Amino acid sequence: MGVIFSLSGCKAVGKSTLLNGIKNELPTMIIREGFRKFDTGFDTNVEEQFYENERCYIRREIEEYKILRQSKKPALLLRGAEDLEFYALHYPKIIGQNWDVESNLKNELAALRKCSSDYILYLDADLKTITQRKNRDATKARKNMSSWLENWQPFIEAYIKANPKTTVLNTNKMSAEEVLAWSLKWISEKL
């Protein structure tokens, strides 16, 4: 049975940099990057279409989880099932809606919650550090960074940090190489 790790944290905190380092250092580890958006054809600002959209993403997450569990290799997911669950529950609030997501996606959320990561690493940093890293990284536009910091980050950070499977790594005073070394040690201790 494959061990599933997930990596979470604010935009520009260094998740992609860490993921690339782990790819190089642990080439046998299965790496899955992000939510991998796809066009479901649904308008997520319309309640019933939002539920159908989430069902598509949740189904895919469950199927991928089953495959990863059957593998003998460990897997590292950039944003795991926990992040997808948070999105499903939080998105309506962001657009000013009070939809009853828990009731309308009751079965889907119950199935998704069975797909939780074994271990979650949350890369943490203060806003000053995040801003400096964002400004140094010309590879990503991050056009919605301000909106993310206001509408998502405070809530998802609290949500993920409250998960008992989460280890929080404060990266404020760490180089990318130090974060990688720490993370590789953390992974090896869990395997």
Secondary structure, 3 states (H helix, E strand, C coil): CCCEEEEEECCCCCHHHHHHHHHHHCCCCEEECCCCCCCCCCCCCCHHHHHHHHHHHHHHHHHHHHHHHHCCCCEEEECCHHHHHHHHHHHHHHCCCCCCHHHHCHHHHHHHHCCCCCEEEEEECCHHHHHHHHHHCCCCCCCCHHHHHHHCHHHHHHHHHCCCCEEEEECCCCCHHHHHHHHHHHHHHHC
